[in-house]
Amino acid sequence: MNMEFIRKLPTPKEVKEMYPIDEELAKVKAKNDEEIRKVFTGESDKFILIIGPCSADNEESVLDYIHRLKGVYEKVKDELIIIPRIYTNKPRTTGLGYKGMIYQPDPTRDPDMLKGLITIRKLHMRALKETGFSCADEMMYSENHRYLSDLLSYVAVGARSVENQQHRLTASGLNIPVGMKNPTSGDISVMLNAINAAQHPHRFIHRGWEVQSKGNNLVHAVLRGYVDQNGVSYPNYHYEDLYNIAKLYKDSNFANPAVIIDTNHSNSGKNHKEQIRIAKEILHSTRQNELLGKIVKGLMIESYIEEGCQKLPEQTYGKSITDPCLGWDDTEKLILDIADLRRNRKK
């Protein structure tokens, strides 16, 4: 084979034994999971915000950001559930560039995946212990999920992975919400096929085991916009888009119809400031139609401490080194505004 086998990495079981979560933290995560589950089943009408940096790139600044989220969450927890993004795997369109903390916790150094696996586990553990938030991560590689499976409360399957069979089958074996994004082409049928597959049981090979999944009735749609054959971005968050996905859900008979809207990526044309307007337009749409109000469960928002993004070797604290993000001041105001808009809908 045209590759060098560098070293055998420890199994998820071994890493969990090295860095275990205690009983109290497990109870906190279980409580978070139950509150989130009730939103997707319709037992709770709270609104979910999956919010944070495009990619986790620095342990201390990510935790600083999550502590700030904790502060504002105390003001909005009557209406909102916040799930911080700690995305430790970064998909790259060309395969080049920063691939996330799992590859190397220090993006200026050469890859060290053993150090990366340990660092991302400790980061998610610190977030849970210090703030009570169990977080979201992207399932970039399905075989890596079990390194964090006792810590995560939400998993995203990205636009480039949603058609992959192993991602669909692995999602069918999880017991937390999994968001399936529409592919970059915008073909909604691909996303719906992924949801259908993941909501059913399967027998398959996972990490060298023959396994049987039970199906995951919390798998749902994530609208993130799309690009045409010329690379031009188009949104799919408008009222008509939401109504269309609601109709498709109704015809599909899937369990727990739910949609999360990604306010960045192709929905914003990667103009991060547009996320503020987009979020408010979506909330307005949900007030105009009872069906949309029930099916739209929340938003994904890319946000960090400093606004925008930077290129290495620049190292501004709390500024994204991948896609541009909202800064903290805009983020805090947006969270408070979303909570107020949700409160006002009841008047």
N, C-alpha and C positions, 0 to 999 in steps of 0.2 A: 504494500500500500504506500501511497505517496504521502506519508505523514510520519511524524516522530511521536512515539508514545512516551510522554514526558514522565508521568507518575500516575499511579492509581489513586484516585481521590477517595476519601472516606464516604461511606454510605450515609444517607439521611439519618438512619437509626444511630449510627456512630456519632454524627455531629450533634444530634439531639441529646444523646447521653453525655456528651462533653459540655453542652450548654443547654441544660434542661430548664423548662419553665416550672415554677412551683405551683402548688395547688391554688393559692390565692390568685395568681395571674391567670390560671386556667379558668377560674370562676369569672373573672372580669371579662375575658374573651367570650365565654359562653353567654354572659348577659348581653354583651354587645351583639353577638350573633343573633340572639333571639329578637332583640329590638329591630335589627335590620331585616330579619326574615319576615316580621310582621308587616313591614312596609310592602314587601314584594307579594305577600299573600293577600293584601288589602285589609288586614286587621288593624293597621295603623295608617293614619293619613299624614304622617310626618313626611318631610321632603328630604331627600338624600343629597349631600354634596360630597363628591369624591374629588378632593382638591389637594393640590400640592405641586411640587416641582415637576417639570417635564421628565427629568430623571434625577434620582438621588446621586449626588456627586461628592458630597462631603458630610461626614457623620455629624459634626458639630453644628453646621449651619442648618442641616435638615432637622435636627432635634430642636434647635432654636426656633425654627419656623413652626414646628408642631406644638411647641409650648405656647407660641403666640395664638395658634388656632384654639388651644385649650382655653385661653383667656376669653376669646370672643364667643366660644361655644357656650359658656355659662350664661350669656345674654340671649341666646337664641334656641336653647335646647327644648323649649316648649314647642317649636315648630320644625326644627331641623335636626337631622342626624349627620354629623360630619365624619367622614372616613378619609383620613389623610392618605395621600399618595406617597408611598415609598417605592418607586419604580426602580428596581435594581438591575434590570436587564433593558438595554436600549436597542430596539431594532434599527438597522441602518439600511437605507434603500440600496446603496451600492456595496454594503458590507464593510465600508471603511469608516473610520472615526471612532469616537468613544462608545463603547458597547455596554457600559454600566459598571456598577461597583462589584458585581459578581466576577468580572474579569480582573479588576484591579481597583482597590479602594482609593488609591492615589492616581488620578488620571494622567499625571505627568510621568509615571513610571511604566515599566514593561508589565505585561499581564502576569498575574499570580492568582490563579483561580482557587487554590486552597485558602489563601488569605482572604480572597473575595467571599467564598462561601461562609467562612467564619464571621467576617465583618458584617455581611448582610443579615445573618441571624442575630448577631448581637445588637445591630441597629434596630431591627423590629422588636426585639426584646426590651431594649431601653425605652422605645416609644411607648410600649404597653405599660411598663413598670412606672415610668415617670409621668405619663399623662393619662393613662387609662384608655388610650386609643389603640384598638387593634386595626391594622391598616390594610391598604390595598396594594397589590403588586401586579405586574403584568406577567402572564404565563408566556414568556418568550420561548422557553424550552420546556415542554411538558414534563420531561424526566426530572427537572429540578424542583418541581412544586413541593415535593415531600420534605425538602430541607426547611421549609417555612410553613408546612401545612397546619401546625398547631398554633400558629401566630396570626395568620391572615383571616380577615373577615370579608374580603372581596377580592375577586380575581378578574382581570380583563384579558380577553383574547383579542389581539390586535388585528388590524385590517389585512395584514399580510399572512396571518396565521389562521384566519377563520375558516379557510377551506381545507386546512390540514386535518387528515383523519385522526391522527394521534391526539391533537388538541381537543377535538370533539369528544373522543372516547374518554380521555382523562377527565374532561369537564363532567362527563356523565357519572363519574365516581366521586365527585366532591359533594360536600354537604353545606356549602356556602354559595351565595350568589356569584354567578359567572356571567359577565357581560360579553356578548359576541358582537364585535363591531362589523358594520357593513364593510365590504372590501373596498380597496381604493378605486375600483371601477364604478362603485355605487350600486352594483347589482344586489338588490334587496333579497332576491331569491336565495343567493348564496348564504346570507346571514340567517334566513329562516330555515334553510336546510341544516345549518349548524345547530340552531336551537332545537330543531326536531330530533336530530341525532343525539344531542347531549341530554335531552329529557327522557331518553329510553335506556334500558339496561343493555350491556354489551359484554361479551367475552373477548379479551384481547391480551396482548403481551405488554407488560409495563415493568420496566427496570429488571428484565430477565425473569419475571414471574408471569404465569398464566393467571389472570385475574378476572373476576366477574363484578361489573359495576351494577348499581341499582337504578341508575337514572337520576337526574338532578332536576327537580321541578322549579328550581330558582334560576335556571339559565334564561337569559332575556336579551333583548336587542339593545344595541348602542348605535346611535346615528352620529356619524363623524364627518359627513360631507364626502365628496368624491372628486376625482379629476377625470377630464375627458381624454381622448386620444392625443390631444395636443398639450396635455399637462396643465390645462386651465382648471382652477378649483371652482366647485359649485357646492352650495350648501344644501342640506336636507333637514333643516330644523324649522322651516316655516309651517304655518297652520296646515296648509295642504299636505305637506309631507307627514306631519303627525297624524292627520286624519287618515291618510292612506295606510300607514303602518297599523293604525288601530283597526281599520277594516280588514287588512290582511290577517291580523291576529284573530279577529272574530271568525274568519273563515277557516282558520287553521285548527281550532280547538286545542291549542297548546295550554298547558297549565300555567296559571298565574301570569296573564299578559302584562308585560312591563316594558317600558322604554326609558333608557337613560340617554340624554343628549350630551355629546362632547361639544363644548362651546369653542374649542380651538381647532387645530388641524385644518382640514379643508372647509369646515363650516365658517371659520373666520378668515380663510385665505392666509393663515398663519400671521394675521394681524392681531396680536395678543390683546390690544385695547378693545377690539370689537367684542370680546367676550362679555363685557359689561352690558352692552346693548342687546346682544343675543340672549343672554340669560333673562333679561327683563321681557324681551319679546316672547320668549317661550312661556314665561309665567302668565303673560297677557293671554296667549292662545289657550292655556289651560282653563282660564276663567270664562272663555267664550263657549266652551263645549264640555258638558259633564263627562263625556266619554274620555276626552283628552285629559281632563282633570284626574281621572282615575288611573289612566294607563301611564302617564308620564310620572315616573317615580323620583326623578332627580337629574342632576347635572354633573358632568365632569368639567373641571376648571383647572387650567394650568397656571400656577401662581407660586411665587417664591418671595424672598425678602426684598431683593432689588429687582427693579423692572428690566425687561428686555433679556438679552443674552450676550455672551462674550465668547471669544475664541481663545483657546489655549495658545500661548502660555499665560495670558491674562488671568489673574486669580482674585477678582473682586468677590469678597465674602457674600454668600447668599445670592449669587447671580447665576442663572442657568448657563451651562456650557453646551446645551443642545437647543431645543426650540425656545423662542422668547416667551416669557411669562409675565403676568401681572405682578406689580410690586406689592409690598405689604399694605401700604396705605389704601390703595385701590381695592385690595382683597378684603380688608376689614370692612370698608364701607359697603362693598358689594354683598357680603354675607349679611350685614345688618339690614340692608335694603331688601334682600330676598326674604328675610324673616318678616319684615314689616309688610311686604306685599302679600305674603301668605296669611298674616293676621288679618289684613284688610279684606281678604276675599270672603271672610266669614261675616262681614258687617252688612 
